[in-house]
């Protein structure tokens, strides 16, 4: 199951820098996760300082 970033995202980039498969990219206002590339490892969620990432 892929993870999803909600509107609480502050665009700090920690999720993207910790993603082992580079499934997270900067979007228009928040970062977004490519659910086809996401391997559901959870590193993004565990590194998010504002808890803006959860399982979809």
PDB file with SEQRES, HELIX, SHEET and CRYST1 records, atoms N, CA, C and O in Angstrom:
SEQRES   1 A   56  UNK UNK UNK UNK UNK UNK UNK UNK UNK UNK UNK UNK UNK          
SEQRES   2 A   56  UNK UNK UNK UNK UNK UNK UNK UNK UNK UNK UNK UNK UNK          
SEQRES   3 A   56  UNK UNK UNK UNK UNK UNK UNK UNK UNK UNK UNK UNK UNK          
SEQRES   4 A   56  UNK UNK UNK UNK UNK UNK UNK UNK UNK UNK UNK UNK UNK          
SEQRES   5 A   56  UNK UNK UNK UNK                                              
HELIX    1 AA1 UNK A   14  UNK A   18  1                                   5    
HELIX    2 AA2 UNK A   43  UNK A   47  1                                   5    
SHEET    1 AA1 2 UNK A   3  UNK A   5  0                                        
SHEET    2 AA1 2 UNK A  53  UNK A  55 -1                                        
SHEET    1 AA2 2 UNK A  24  UNK A  26  0                                        
SHEET    2 AA2 2 UNK A  31  UNK A  33 -1                                        
CRYST1    1.000    1.000    1.000  90.00  90.00  90.00 P 1           1          
ATOM      1  N   UNK A   1       0.844  -1.177   0.000  1.00  0.00           N  
ATOM      2  CA  UNK A   1       0.000   0.000   0.000  1.00  0.00           C  
ATOM      3  C   UNK A   1       0.894   1.245   0.000  1.00  0.00           C  
ATOM      4  O   UNK A   1       1.827   1.344   0.796  1.00  0.00           O  
ATOM      5  N   UNK A   2       0.612   2.164  -0.868  1.00  0.00           N  
ATOM      6  CA  UNK A   2       1.406   3.383  -0.990  1.00  0.00           C  
ATOM      7  C   UNK A   2       1.077   4.364   0.123  1.00  0.00           C  
ATOM      8  O   UNK A   2       0.034   4.265   0.770  1.00  0.00           O  
ATOM      9  N   UNK A   3       1.967   5.296   0.333  1.00  0.00           N  
ATOM     10  CA  UNK A   3       1.771   6.354   1.312  1.00  0.00           C  
ATOM     11  C   UNK A   3       1.289   7.602   0.593  1.00  0.00           C  
ATOM     12  O   UNK A   3       1.453   7.736  -0.620  1.00  0.00           O  
ATOM     13  N   UNK A   4       0.691   8.518   1.354  1.00  0.00           N  
ATOM     14  CA  UNK A   4       0.148   9.747   0.781  1.00  0.00           C  
ATOM     15  C   UNK A   4       0.550  10.914   1.674  1.00  0.00           C  
ATOM     16  O   UNK A   4       0.583  10.789   2.899  1.00  0.00           O  
ATOM     17  N   UNK A   5       0.853  12.041   1.054  1.00  0.00           N  
ATOM     18  CA  UNK A   5       1.219  13.258   1.781  1.00  0.00           C  
ATOM     19  C   UNK A   5       0.004  14.173   1.807  1.00  0.00           C  
ATOM     20  O   UNK A   5      -0.601  14.442   0.770  1.00  0.00           O  
ATOM     21  N   UNK A   6      -0.354  14.655   3.012  1.00  0.00           N  
ATOM     22  CA  UNK A   6      -1.527  15.528   3.130  1.00  0.00           C  
ATOM     23  C   UNK A   6      -1.122  17.005   3.153  1.00  0.00           C  
ATOM     24  O   UNK A   6       0.059  17.334   3.038  1.00  0.00           O  
ATOM     25  N   UNK A   7      -2.102  17.881   3.301  1.00  0.00           N  
ATOM     26  CA  UNK A   7      -1.887  19.322   3.230  1.00  0.00           C  
ATOM     27  C   UNK A   7      -1.080  19.883   4.397  1.00  0.00           C  
ATOM     28  O   UNK A   7      -0.747  21.068   4.388  1.00  0.00           O  
ATOM     29  N   UNK A   8      -0.758  19.074   5.394  1.00  0.00           N  
ATOM     30  CA  UNK A   8       0.067  19.531   6.511  1.00  0.00           C  
ATOM     31  C   UNK A   8       1.542  19.643   6.112  1.00  0.00           C  
ATOM     32  O   UNK A   8       2.356  20.168   6.872  1.00  0.00           O  
ATOM     33  N   UNK A   9       1.878  19.151   4.928  1.00  0.00           N  
ATOM     34  CA  UNK A   9       3.252  19.168   4.428  1.00  0.00           C  
ATOM     35  C   UNK A   9       3.801  20.599   4.421  1.00  0.00           C  
ATOM     36  O   UNK A   9       3.141  21.528   3.957  1.00  0.00           O  
ATOM     37  N   UNK A  10       5.020  20.758   4.945  1.00  0.00           N  
ATOM     38  CA  UNK A  10       5.676  22.067   4.962  1.00  0.00           C  
ATOM     39  C   UNK A  10       6.791  22.152   3.907  1.00  0.00           C  
ATOM     40  O   UNK A  10       7.589  23.089   3.916  1.00  0.00           O  
ATOM     41  N   UNK A  11       6.839  21.182   3.015  1.00  0.00           N  
ATOM     42  CA  UNK A  11       7.804  21.143   1.905  1.00  0.00           C  
ATOM     43  C   UNK A  11       9.258  21.218   2.363  1.00  0.00           C  
ATOM     44  O   UNK A  11      10.074  21.904   1.747  1.00  0.00           O  
ATOM     45  N   UNK A  12       9.576  20.515   3.435  1.00  0.00           N  
ATOM     46  CA  UNK A  12      10.953  20.523   3.941  1.00  0.00           C  
ATOM     47  C   UNK A  12      11.865  19.617   3.126  1.00  0.00           C  
ATOM     48  O   UNK A  12      13.075  19.837   3.092  1.00  0.00           O  
ATOM     49  N   UNK A  13      11.305  18.594   2.464  1.00  0.00           N  
ATOM     50  CA  UNK A  13      12.088  17.718   1.610  1.00  0.00           C  
ATOM     51  C   UNK A  13      12.702  16.507   2.297  1.00  0.00           C  
ATOM     52  O   UNK A  13      13.362  15.704   1.637  1.00  0.00           O  
ATOM     53  N   UNK A  14      12.505  16.352   3.606  1.00  0.00           N  
ATOM     54  CA  UNK A  14      13.072  15.198   4.303  1.00  0.00           C  
ATOM     55  C   UNK A  14      12.530  13.881   3.760  1.00  0.00           C  
ATOM     56  O   UNK A  14      13.263  12.895   3.683  1.00  0.00           O  
ATOM     57  N   UNK A  15      11.275  13.856   3.389  1.00  0.00           N  
ATOM     58  CA  UNK A  15      10.684  12.625   2.860  1.00  0.00           C  
ATOM     59  C   UNK A  15      11.382  12.206   1.573  1.00  0.00           C  
ATOM     60  O   UNK A  15      11.733  11.039   1.396  1.00  0.00           O  
ATOM     61  N   UNK A  16      11.580  13.168   0.681  1.00  0.00           N  
ATOM     62  CA  UNK A  16      12.213  12.870  -0.607  1.00  0.00           C  
ATOM     63  C   UNK A  16      13.659  12.425  -0.438  1.00  0.00           C  
ATOM     64  O   UNK A  16      14.119  11.520  -1.133  1.00  0.00           O  
ATOM     65  N   UNK A  17      14.372  13.060   0.483  1.00  0.00           N  
ATOM     66  CA  UNK A  17      15.776  12.711   0.659  1.00  0.00           C  
ATOM     67  C   UNK A  17      15.956  11.358   1.338  1.00  0.00           C  
ATOM     68  O   UNK A  17      17.034  10.770   1.258  1.00  0.00           O  
ATOM     69  N   UNK A  18      14.919  10.855   2.006  1.00  0.00           N  
ATOM     70  CA  UNK A  18      14.993   9.557   2.671  1.00  0.00           C  
ATOM     71  C   UNK A  18      14.352   8.426   1.877  1.00  0.00           C  
ATOM     72  O   UNK A  18      14.416   7.272   2.300  1.00  0.00           O  
ATOM     73  N   UNK A  19      13.738   8.727   0.742  1.00  0.00           N  
ATOM     74  CA  UNK A  19      13.065   7.701  -0.052  1.00  0.00           C  
ATOM     75  C   UNK A  19      14.090   6.874  -0.838  1.00  0.00           C  
ATOM     76  O   UNK A  19      14.811   7.420  -1.674  1.00  0.00           O  
ATOM     77  N   UNK A  20      14.162   5.568  -0.578  1.00  0.00           N  
ATOM     78  CA  UNK A  20      15.170   4.739  -1.248  1.00  0.00           C  
ATOM     79  C   UNK A  20      14.911   4.496  -2.734  1.00  0.00           C  
ATOM     80  O   UNK A  20      15.816   4.089  -3.462  1.00  0.00           O  
ATOM     81  N   UNK A  21      13.683   4.744  -3.188  1.00  0.00           N  
ATOM     82  CA  UNK A  21      13.360   4.509  -4.599  1.00  0.00           C  
ATOM     83  C   UNK A  21      13.020   5.801  -5.349  1.00  0.00           C  
ATOM     84  O   UNK A  21      12.529   5.757  -6.477  1.00  0.00           O  
ATOM     85  N   UNK A  22      13.281   6.938  -4.725  1.00  0.00           N  
ATOM     86  CA  UNK A  22      13.035   8.249  -5.326  1.00  0.00           C  
ATOM     87  C   UNK A  22      11.607   8.405  -5.842  1.00  0.00           C  
ATOM     88  O   UNK A  22      11.384   8.918  -6.939  1.00  0.00           O  
ATOM     89  N   UNK A  23      10.649   7.956  -5.038  1.00  0.00           N  
ATOM     90  CA  UNK A  23       9.240   8.026  -5.429  1.00  0.00           C  
ATOM     91  C   UNK A  23       8.584   9.342  -5.033  1.00  0.00           C  
ATOM     92  O   UNK A  23       7.410   9.558  -5.336  1.00  0.00           O  
ATOM     93  N   UNK A  24       9.316  10.224  -4.365  1.00  0.00           N  
ATOM     94  CA  UNK A  24       8.737  11.473  -3.876  1.00  0.00           C  
ATOM     95  C   UNK A  24       9.374  12.649  -4.607  1.00  0.00           C  
ATOM     96  O   UNK A  24      10.597  12.769  -4.687  1.00  0.00           O  
ATOM     97  N   UNK A  25       8.512  13.512  -5.136  1.00  0.00           N  
ATOM     98  CA  UNK A  25       8.972  14.682  -5.879  1.00  0.00           C  
ATOM     99  C   UNK A  25       8.258  15.921  -5.363  1.00  0.00           C  
ATOM    100  O   UNK A  25       7.178  15.827  -4.780  1.00  0.00           O  
ATOM    101  N   UNK A  26       8.862  17.074  -5.578  1.00  0.00           N  
ATOM    102  CA  UNK A  26       8.254  18.332  -5.181  1.00  0.00           C  
ATOM    103  C   UNK A  26       7.094  18.651  -6.129  1.00  0.00           C  
ATOM    104  O   UNK A  26       7.264  18.681  -7.348  1.00  0.00           O  
ATOM    105  N   UNK A  27       5.919  18.888  -5.551  1.00  0.00           N  
ATOM    106  CA  UNK A  27       4.755  19.244  -6.343  1.00  0.00           C  
ATOM    107  C   UNK A  27       4.572  20.747  -6.375  1.00  0.00           C  
ATOM    108  O   UNK A  27       5.500  21.490  -6.055  1.00  0.00           O  
ATOM    109  N   UNK A  28       3.386  21.207  -6.758  1.00  0.00           N  
ATOM    110  CA  UNK A  28       3.115  22.641  -6.840  1.00  0.00           C  
ATOM    111  C   UNK A  28       3.189  23.319  -5.472  1.00  0.00           C  
ATOM    112  O   UNK A  28       3.819  24.367  -5.330  1.00  0.00           O  
ATOM    113  N   UNK A  29       2.545  22.718  -4.464  1.00  0.00           N  
ATOM    114  CA  UNK A  29       2.544  23.337  -3.139  1.00  0.00           C  
ATOM    115  C   UNK A  29       3.053  22.406  -2.042  1.00  0.00           C  
ATOM    116  O   UNK A  29       3.478  22.872  -0.986  1.00  0.00           O  
ATOM    117  N   UNK A  30       3.014  21.095  -2.282  1.00  0.00           N  
ATOM    118  CA  UNK A  30       3.512  20.106  -1.330  1.00  0.00           C  
ATOM    119  C   UNK A  30       4.218  19.002  -2.103  1.00  0.00           C  
ATOM    120  O   UNK A  30       4.097  18.910  -3.324  1.00  0.00           O  
ATOM    121  N   UNK A  31       4.951  18.174  -1.388  1.00  0.00           N  
ATOM    122  CA  UNK A  31       5.592  17.030  -2.036  1.00  0.00           C  
ATOM    123  C   UNK A  31       4.528  15.980  -2.368  1.00  0.00           C  
ATOM    124  O   UNK A  31       3.498  15.903  -1.700  1.00  0.00           O  
ATOM    125  N   UNK A  32       4.780  15.183  -3.393  1.00  0.00           N  
ATOM    126  CA  UNK A  32       3.837  14.142  -3.803  1.00  0.00           C  
ATOM    127  C   UNK A  32       4.576  12.814  -3.968  1.00  0.00           C  
ATOM    128  O   UNK A  32       5.754  12.782  -4.321  1.00  0.00           O  
ATOM    129  N   UNK A  33       3.861  11.726  -3.705  1.00  0.00           N  
ATOM    130  CA  UNK A  33       4.429  10.390  -3.807  1.00  0.00           C  
ATOM    131  C   UNK A  33       3.856   9.693  -5.025  1.00  0.00           C  
ATOM    132  O   UNK A  33       2.638   9.634  -5.197  1.00  0.00           O  
ATOM    133  N   UNK A  34       4.723   9.168  -5.866  1.00  0.00           N  
ATOM    134  CA  UNK A  34       4.306   8.367  -7.020  1.00  0.00           C  
ATOM    135  C   UNK A  34       3.928   6.992  -6.488  1.00  0.00           C  
ATOM    136  O   UNK A  34       4.804   6.195  -6.153  1.00  0.00           O  
ATOM    137  N   UNK A  35       2.642   6.710  -6.409  1.00  0.00           N  
ATOM    138  CA  UNK A  35       2.192   5.462  -5.791  1.00  0.00           C  
ATOM    139  C   UNK A  35       2.625   4.224  -6.568  1.00  0.00           C  
ATOM    140  O   UNK A  35       2.688   3.137  -5.993  1.00  0.00           O  
ATOM    141  N   UNK A  36       2.918   4.357  -7.837  1.00  0.00           N  
ATOM    142  CA  UNK A  36       3.410   3.213  -8.611  1.00  0.00           C  
ATOM    143  C   UNK A  36       4.867   2.890  -8.263  1.00  0.00           C  
ATOM    144  O   UNK A  36       5.290   1.738  -8.360  1.00  0.00           O  
ATOM    145  N   UNK A  37       5.614   3.888  -7.865  1.00  0.00           N  
ATOM    146  CA  UNK A  37       7.018   3.693  -7.520  1.00  0.00           C  
ATOM    147  C   UNK A  37       7.223   3.392  -6.035  1.00  0.00           C  
ATOM    148  O   UNK A  37       8.236   2.804  -5.656  1.00  0.00           O  
ATOM    149  N   UNK A  38       6.277   3.789  -5.203  1.00  0.00           N  
ATOM    150  CA  UNK A  38       6.389   3.603  -3.751  1.00  0.00           C  
ATOM    151  C   UNK A  38       6.434   2.115  -3.393  1.00  0.00           C  
ATOM    152  O   UNK A  38       5.627   1.321  -3.877  1.00  0.00           O  
ATOM    153  N   UNK A  39       7.395   1.754  -2.532  1.00  0.00           N  
ATOM    154  CA  UNK A  39       7.531   0.367  -2.094  1.00  0.00           C  
ATOM    155  C   UNK A  39       7.006   0.173  -0.668  1.00  0.00           C  
ATOM    156  O   UNK A  39       7.216  -0.879  -0.065  1.00  0.00           O  
ATOM    157  N   UNK A  40       6.331   1.176  -0.139  1.00  0.00           N  
ATOM    158  CA  UNK A  40       5.692   1.129   1.190  1.00  0.00           C  
ATOM    159  C   UNK A  40       6.654   0.804   2.327  1.00  0.00           C  
ATOM    160  O   UNK A  40       6.302   0.079   3.258  1.00  0.00           O  
ATOM    161  N   UNK A  41       7.858   1.337   2.251  1.00  0.00           N  
ATOM    162  CA  UNK A  41       8.851   1.068   3.303  1.00  0.00           C  
ATOM    163  C   UNK A  41       8.579   1.881   4.567  1.00  0.00           C  
ATOM    164  O   UNK A  41       8.966   1.470   5.661  1.00  0.00           O  
ATOM    165  N   UNK A  42       7.912   3.040   4.424  1.00  0.00           N  
ATOM    166  CA  UNK A  42       7.566   3.859   5.577  1.00  0.00           C  
ATOM    167  C   UNK A  42       8.632   4.846   6.016  1.00  0.00           C  
ATOM    168  O   UNK A  42       8.418   5.577   6.983  1.00  0.00           O  
ATOM    169  N   UNK A  43       9.777   4.895   5.338  1.00  0.00           N  
ATOM    170  CA  UNK A  43      10.826   5.830   5.738  1.00  0.00           C  
ATOM    171  C   UNK A  43      10.364   7.278   5.623  1.00  0.00           C  
ATOM    172  O   UNK A  43      10.753   8.115   6.439  1.00  0.00           O  
ATOM    173  N   UNK A  44       9.563   7.577   4.649  1.00  0.00           N  
ATOM    174  CA  UNK A  44       9.073   8.945   4.484  1.00  0.00           C  
ATOM    175  C   UNK A  44       8.247   9.366   5.693  1.00  0.00           C  
ATOM    176  O   UNK A  44       8.449  10.451   6.238  1.00  0.00           O  
ATOM    177  N   UNK A  45       7.326   8.516   6.111  1.00  0.00           N  
ATOM    178  CA  UNK A  45       6.460   8.831   7.241  1.00  0.00           C  
ATOM    179  C   UNK A  45       7.249   8.937   8.540  1.00  0.00           C  
ATOM    180  O   UNK A  45       6.977   9.811   9.363  1.00  0.00           O  
ATOM    181  N   UNK A  46       8.207   8.068   8.725  1.00  0.00           N  
ATOM    182  CA  UNK A  46       8.966   8.096   9.969  1.00  0.00           C  
ATOM    183  C   UNK A  46       9.923   9.280  10.054  1.00  0.00           C  
ATOM    184  O   UNK A  46      10.375   9.624  11.147  1.00  0.00           O  
ATOM    185  N   UNK A  47      10.238   9.906   8.929  1.00  0.00           N  
ATOM    186  CA  UNK A  47      11.130  11.070   8.921  1.00  0.00           C  
ATOM    187  C   UNK A  47      10.402  12.402   8.792  1.00  0.00           C  
ATOM    188  O   UNK A  47      11.042  13.453   8.833  1.00  0.00           O  
ATOM    189  N   UNK A  48       9.099  12.383   8.640  1.00  0.00           N  
ATOM    190  CA  UNK A  48       8.336  13.628   8.469  1.00  0.00           C  
ATOM    191  C   UNK A  48       8.182  14.343   9.826  1.00  0.00           C  
ATOM    192  O   UNK A  48       7.615  13.777  10.760  1.00  0.00           O  
ATOM    193  N   UNK A  49       8.684  15.577   9.932  1.00  0.00           N  
ATOM    194  CA  UNK A  49       8.627  16.283  11.199  1.00  0.00           C  
ATOM    195  C   UNK A  49       7.225  16.791  11.585  1.00  0.00           C  
ATOM    196  O   UNK A  49       6.989  17.144  12.740  1.00  0.00           O  
ATOM    197  N   UNK A  50       6.309  16.824  10.624  1.00  0.00           N  
ATOM    198  CA  UNK A  50       4.956  17.318  10.923  1.00  0.00           C  
ATOM    199  C   UNK A  50       3.893  16.226  10.766  1.00  0.00           C  
ATOM    200  O   UNK A  50       2.696  16.511  10.772  1.00  0.00           O  
ATOM    201  N   UNK A  51       4.336  14.989  10.627  1.00  0.00           N  
ATOM    202  CA  UNK A  51       3.428  13.840  10.490  1.00  0.00           C  
ATOM    203  C   UNK A  51       2.395  14.029   9.391  1.00  0.00           C  
ATOM    204  O   UNK A  51       1.209  13.755   9.580  1.00  0.00           O  
ATOM    205  N   UNK A  52       2.863  14.502   8.236  1.00  0.00           N  
ATOM    206  CA  UNK A  52       1.981  14.774   7.100  1.00  0.00           C  
ATOM    207  C   UNK A  52       1.840  13.580   6.165  1.00  0.00           C  
ATOM    208  O   UNK A  52       1.176  13.689   5.134  1.00  0.00           O  
ATOM    209  N   UNK A  53       2.449  12.441   6.498  1.00  0.00           N  
ATOM    210  CA  UNK A  53       2.434  11.286   5.609  1.00  0.00           C  
ATOM    211  C   UNK A  53       1.785  10.102   6.305  1.00  0.00           C  
ATOM    212  O   UNK A  53       2.113   9.777   7.446  1.00  0.00           O  
ATOM    213  N   UNK A  54       0.854   9.461   5.598  1.00  0.00           N  
ATOM    214  CA  UNK A  54       0.178   8.296   6.146  1.00  0.00           C  
ATOM    215  C   UNK A  54      -0.058   7.286   5.039  1.00  0.00           C  
ATOM    216  O   UNK A  54       0.068   7.604   3.857  1.00  0.00           O  
ATOM    217  N   UNK A  55      -0.404   6.058   5.433  1.00  0.00           N  
ATOM    218  CA  UNK A  55      -0.722   5.045   4.434  1.00  0.00           C  
ATOM    219  C   UNK A  55      -2.012   5.421   3.736  1.00  0.00           C  
ATOM    220  O   UNK A  55      -2.964   5.875   4.370  1.00  0.00           O  
ATOM    221  N   UNK A  56      -2.038   5.232   2.439  1.00  0.00           N  
ATOM    222  CA  UNK A  56      -3.213   5.583   1.621  1.00  0.00           C  
ATOM    223  C   UNK A  56      -4.346   4.630   1.877  1.00  0.00           C  
ATOM    224  O   UNK A  56      -5.415   4.766   1.281  1.00  0.00           O  
TER     225      UNK A  56                                                      
END                                                                             
